[in-house]
Amino acid sequence: MKITILNGNPDNQKFDDYLNNLVKMLELSDNRVVHFKLREMKIRHCRGCFGCWLKTPGQCIYKDDSHAICREVINSDFVLFATPLVMGFPSAVLKIAMDKLIPLLLPYIELVDNKECHHEKRYDKEYPLIGLLIEKGDDTDSEDIEIVSDIFVRFAIDFRTSSRFVMQTDIPVQEVSDEINRI
């Protein structure tokens, strides 16, 4: 299986160590893993200019590292969004990367499940399943976890796929690896 990890860790080495161990375990199970450390990449904020839909369809008009991320994400079977919670929310670097996935959708809207309007998929293929791995902060409570989980369930619907799990780094790396390998 091809797995892309979007590491939204702004600076916590413990979190990176956890993800590096996860990558090793996943590769031992014959998965192909691409691990993006978003804080080390040049990714501009989405400007909402519609250039990725109108001027350069499928790519942001700004030449940054989001092009490589989009290419890997759309060609993956599974995408893991990984982030420490910062004031109860995913990190800013992960949110910026998520916003820059919009070129993978079209500007056209369609009715989904006869109740919601969402952008059409750009590519006629199954979009990758997603999962969320979070590291709780000192002030994280159950409501924070629920809110972030809901955000990613909604993101999955908007991205025309499904969210397979929300897990936390307080469980052993092997359990996260096993859950991904069951997909």
PLY file of the C-alpha trace (Angstrom):
ply
format ascii 1.0
element vertex 183
property float x
property float y
property float z
element edge 182
property int vertex1
property int vertex2
end_header
0.00 0.00 0.00
1.20 3.51 -0.72
0.99 5.74 2.34
1.59 9.48 2.59
2.19 11.03 6.00
1.66 14.76 6.39
3.63 15.58 9.53
2.22 18.81 10.91
4.59 18.94 13.85
5.88 22.49 14.22
8.79 21.58 16.51
8.27 18.71 18.96
11.05 16.12 18.59
9.17 13.48 20.61
6.36 13.57 18.05
8.84 13.22 15.16
10.47 10.23 16.90
7.04 8.59 17.17
6.36 9.16 13.46
9.83 7.95 12.42
9.20 4.70 14.32
5.80 4.41 12.64
7.38 4.86 9.19
9.89 2.07 9.94
7.14 -0.30 11.07
4.98 0.45 8.04
7.91 -0.11 5.68
8.64 -3.46 7.36
5.12 -4.47 6.29
6.03 -3.75 2.64
4.24 -0.41 2.48
5.69 2.42 0.44
5.74 5.44 2.74
6.32 9.09 1.84
6.80 11.23 4.96
6.49 14.99 4.50
7.81 17.11 7.37
5.70 20.13 6.58
7.66 22.57 8.76
10.70 22.01 6.52
8.78 22.74 3.32
7.92 25.94 1.54
4.13 26.04 1.37
2.37 29.33 0.82
-1.06 30.01 2.26
-3.99 29.40 -0.07
-5.12 32.81 -1.30
-8.52 31.66 -2.52
-7.70 33.08 -5.95
-9.21 30.15 -7.92
-6.03 30.00 -10.03
-5.72 26.27 -9.34
-9.11 25.82 -10.96
-8.98 28.38 -13.77
-5.42 29.38 -14.71
-3.40 26.24 -13.92
-6.03 23.50 -13.45
-4.99 20.99 -10.82
-2.01 22.98 -9.52
-1.62 26.02 -7.33
-0.43 28.99 -9.37
2.28 29.58 -6.77
5.31 27.39 -7.24
5.80 25.86 -3.83
6.08 22.42 -2.27
2.31 21.91 -2.34
2.67 20.55 -5.88
4.69 17.57 -4.60
2.27 17.02 -1.73
-0.77 16.98 -4.05
0.97 14.57 -6.42
1.78 12.12 -3.60
-1.61 12.44 -1.90
-3.67 11.75 -5.02
-1.50 8.73 -5.86
-1.72 7.24 -2.36
-3.99 4.59 -0.95
-3.95 6.16 2.51
-3.00 9.58 3.90
-2.15 10.05 7.55
-2.59 13.57 8.87
-0.35 13.78 11.93
-0.28 16.73 14.31
0.17 17.77 17.88
-2.84 19.69 19.10
-2.06 23.37 19.51
-4.64 25.20 21.63
-7.05 22.38 20.85
-6.61 22.40 17.08
-4.34 20.88 14.41
-1.12 22.80 13.86
-1.04 25.76 11.49
1.43 24.02 9.15
-0.95 21.06 8.75
-3.92 23.36 8.14
-1.98 25.24 5.45
-1.14 21.94 3.72
-4.76 20.79 3.95
-5.96 24.02 2.33
-3.49 23.50 -0.51
-5.16 20.17 -1.44
-8.06 22.08 -3.06
-6.56 21.70 -6.58
-7.45 17.99 -6.31
-11.09 19.01 -6.57
-13.00 20.85 -9.28
-14.80 24.19 -8.90
-18.08 22.51 -9.83
-20.54 21.51 -7.13
-22.64 18.37 -6.94
-25.17 16.99 -4.50
-23.75 14.23 -2.29
-26.05 11.69 -0.65
-29.01 13.86 -1.69
-28.33 16.29 1.13
-25.04 18.18 0.87
-23.26 20.14 -1.83
-19.56 19.43 -2.36
-16.94 20.02 -5.01
-16.62 17.35 -7.68
-13.48 15.23 -7.75
-10.90 16.31 -10.31
-9.73 12.76 -11.00
-11.89 9.79 -11.92
-10.45 7.47 -9.30
-10.86 6.49 -5.69
-9.37 9.17 -3.49
-7.12 7.97 -0.67
-8.61 7.04 2.67
-7.47 9.26 5.51
-6.60 8.91 9.17
-5.67 11.32 11.91
-2.91 10.87 14.47
-2.81 13.46 17.22
-0.60 14.23 20.15
-2.56 15.74 23.00
-1.34 18.94 24.60
-1.21 19.52 28.34
-4.56 21.29 28.21
-6.29 18.89 25.79
-9.63 17.55 26.97
-12.19 15.16 25.49
-14.10 18.03 23.88
-10.94 19.07 21.97
-10.55 15.51 20.67
-14.19 15.42 19.60
-13.96 18.77 17.79
-10.79 17.80 15.90
-12.28 14.40 15.04
-15.37 16.11 13.63
-13.20 18.50 11.60
-11.45 15.57 9.91
-14.65 13.64 9.30
-15.97 16.74 7.51
-12.68 17.14 5.63
-12.97 13.53 4.44
-16.48 14.18 3.11
-15.30 17.35 1.36
-12.32 15.43 -0.05
-14.69 12.72 -1.30
-13.28 9.89 0.80
-13.68 8.56 4.33
-11.83 8.91 7.58
-10.75 5.51 8.92
-9.60 6.48 12.40
-8.49 9.08 14.88
-5.69 7.82 17.12
-3.43 9.40 19.69
0.30 9.11 20.32
-0.27 7.89 23.87
-0.79 4.40 22.44
2.07 2.20 21.20
3.32 2.84 17.66
2.63 -0.82 16.82
-1.11 -0.30 17.35
-1.18 2.60 14.88
0.84 0.56 12.37
-1.52 -2.41 12.77
-4.57 -0.19 12.25
-3.11 1.24 9.04
-2.12 -2.21 7.78
-5.72 -3.41 8.25
-6.92 -0.91 5.65
0 1
1 2
2 3
3 4
4 5
5 6
6 7
7 8
8 9
9 10
10 11
11 12
12 13
13 14
14 15
15 16
16 17
17 18
18 19
19 20
20 21
21 22
22 23
23 24
24 25
25 26
26 27
27 28
28 29
29 30
30 31
31 32
32 33
33 34
34 35
35 36
36 37
37 38
38 39
39 40
40 41
41 42
42 43
43 44
44 45
45 46
46 47
47 48
48 49
49 50
50 51
51 52
52 53
53 54
54 55
55 56
56 57
57 58
58 59
59 60
60 61
61 62
62 63
63 64
64 65
65 66
66 67
67 68
68 69
69 70
70 71
71 72
72 73
73 74
74 75
75 76
76 77
77 78
78 79
79 80
80 81
81 82
82 83
83 84
84 85
85 86
86 87
87 88
88 89
89 90
90 91
91 92
92 93
93 94
94 95
95 96
96 97
97 98
98 99
99 100
100 101
101 102
102 103
103 104
104 105
105 106
106 107
107 108
108 109
109 110
110 111
111 112
112 113
113 114
114 115
115 116
116 117
117 118
118 119
119 120
120 121
121 122
122 123
123 124
124 125
125 126
126 127
127 128
128 129
129 130
130 131
131 132
132 133
133 134
134 135
135 136
136 137
137 138
138 139
139 140
140 141
141 142
142 143
143 144
144 145
145 146
146 147
147 148
148 149
149 150
150 151
151 152
152 153
153 154
154 155
155 156
156 157
157 158
158 159
159 160
160 161
161 162
162 163
163 164
164 165
165 166
166 167
167 168
168 169
169 170
170 171
171 172
172 173
173 174
174 175
175 176
176 177
177 178
178 179
179 180
180 181
181 182
